[in-house]
């Protein structure tokens, strides 16, 4: 495949970089998902099993400096993978298991996006 195969390739007069968006398969029910919530000092479900089919990003949106710990095991523990306040973790592939989280203190907020 050459650059000229793309309608906005670099060698075209427009000079734009092509951007392609692949929609979720018809009937998959997964057209892009966004969730947010709060966890405290007890383990809680963050993402249900098989929610994301192609990718997922978990962000710690806490503004009070709390750390978010995430795990594929229930319960999540404060010794699991840590995401500092303002940090994020991206899984470039879909996950089949549920994802659990626990905060370093009450009021640890998070956001999850994916497809």
C-alpha positions as CSV (number, residue, x, y, z in Angstrom):
1,X,0.0,0.0,0.0
2,X,1.4,3.4,-0.9
3,X,0.7,6.8,0.4
4,X,-1.4,7.6,-2.7
5,X,-3.9,4.9,-1.5
6,X,-5.0,7.3,1.2
7,X,-7.3,10.2,0.2
8,X,-5.3,12.7,2.3
9,X,-1.8,11.3,2.0
10,X,1.3,13.4,2.4
11,X,1.9,13.5,-1.3
12,X,-1.5,14.9,-2.0
13,X,-2.2,18.6,-2.5
14,X,-4.1,18.8,0.8
15,X,-1.0,17.5,2.7
16,X,-3.1,16.2,5.6
17,X,-2.3,13.2,7.7
18,X,-5.0,10.6,7.2
19,X,-7.0,9.6,10.3
20,X,-9.0,6.5,10.2
21,X,-11.6,5.5,12.7
22,X,-12.7,1.9,12.9
23,X,-16.2,1.5,14.4
24,X,-17.0,-1.4,16.7
25,X,-18.4,-4.4,14.9
26,X,-22.1,-4.3,14.2
27,X,-24.0,-5.9,17.1
28,X,-21.1,-5.9,19.5
29,X,-22.7,-3.2,21.7
30,X,-19.2,-1.6,22.2
31,X,-19.1,1.8,20.5
32,X,-16.9,3.4,23.1
33,X,-17.3,3.4,26.9
34,X,-16.7,6.0,29.5
35,X,-17.2,5.4,33.2
36,X,-16.2,7.3,36.4
37,X,-16.6,6.8,40.0
38,X,-15.2,6.8,43.5
39,X,-13.5,4.2,45.6
40,X,-12.5,4.3,49.2
41,X,-10.5,2.1,51.6
42,X,-12.5,-1.0,50.6
43,X,-12.1,-2.9,47.4
44,X,-14.7,-2.2,44.7
45,X,-15.5,-3.2,41.2
46,X,-14.3,-0.6,38.7
47,X,-14.9,-2.4,35.4
48,X,-17.1,-5.4,34.8
49,X,-15.7,-8.4,33.0
50,X,-15.6,-8.2,29.2
51,X,-16.6,-4.5,29.1
52,X,-13.8,-3.4,26.9
53,X,-13.1,-5.3,23.7
54,X,-10.1,-3.4,22.2
55,X,-8.5,-1.0,24.7
56,X,-9.0,0.6,28.1
57,X,-7.4,3.5,30.0
58,X,-7.9,4.0,33.8
59,X,-7.1,7.4,35.2
60,X,-6.8,8.5,38.8
61,X,-8.7,11.8,38.8
62,X,-8.2,12.4,42.5
63,X,-7.5,16.0,43.3
64,X,-6.6,15.3,46.9
65,X,-3.4,13.3,46.2
66,X,-5.0,9.8,46.8
67,X,-3.4,6.8,45.1
68,X,-5.6,4.4,43.2
69,X,-4.6,0.7,43.3
70,X,-6.0,-1.7,40.7
71,X,-6.1,-5.4,40.4
72,X,-7.7,-8.2,38.3
73,X,-8.1,-10.0,41.6
74,X,-10.9,-9.4,44.2
75,X,-10.3,-7.8,46.6
76,X,-7.9,-5.2,45.3
77,X,-5.2,-4.4,47.9
78,X,-2.9,-1.4,48.6
79,X,0.0,-3.6,47.5
80,X,-1.4,-3.9,43.9
81,X,-0.6,-1.8,40.9
82,X,-0.6,1.9,42.0
83,X,-1.7,4.9,39.9
84,X,-0.7,8.2,41.5
85,X,-3.2,11.1,41.5
86,X,-3.4,12.5,37.9
87,X,-1.7,9.4,36.5
88,X,-3.2,6.8,34.1
89,X,-2.7,3.3,32.8
90,X,-3.6,2.2,29.3
91,X,-4.2,-1.4,28.3
92,X,-3.8,-1.5,24.5
93,X,-5.9,-4.6,24.3
94,X,-9.3,-5.7,25.6
95,X,-9.6,-7.3,29.0
96,X,-11.8,-10.4,29.7
97,X,-11.6,-10.1,33.5
98,X,-13.2,-7.6,35.9
99,X,-11.0,-4.9,37.3
100,X,-11.1,-3.9,41.0
101,X,-9.8,-0.9,42.7
102,X,-9.1,0.5,46.2
103,X,-8.1,4.0,47.2
104,X,-5.4,5.1,49.6
105,X,-8.2,7.0,51.4
106,X,-11.9,7.7,51.0
107,X,-12.9,9.8,48.0
108,X,-10.4,8.4,45.5
109,X,-11.9,9.2,42.1
110,X,-11.3,7.6,38.8
111,X,-12.3,7.6,35.1
112,X,-12.2,4.8,32.6
113,X,-12.5,5.1,28.8
114,X,-12.2,2.4,26.2
115,X,-13.8,0.6,23.3
